[in-house]
Amino acid sequence: MTMAAAVSVFLYAGAAIFPAGCLVRVIEHARAPVHLRWELYPVPHGVWGQLRIMIPEILLLKALWEENR
């Protein structure tokens, strides 16, 4: 087997294994109980609640100002 063929085999194997691994992680996260899922940030319910929080954060970086003075 030449070097180019070996590299091609590894690239195709990696290209096949990576999406499969990502899919496994997504399925594990979806099957986990809600209390084990980590929220990256709190999201208020409803469109108006989300807009009320998101607009100042996007325009003024409010959380950065409050947490990292």
Buried (B, 14 or more C-beta within 10 A) or exposed (E): EEEEEEEEEEEEEEEEEEEEEEEEEEEEEEEEEEEEEEEEEEEEEEEEEEEEBEEEEEEEEBEEEEEEE
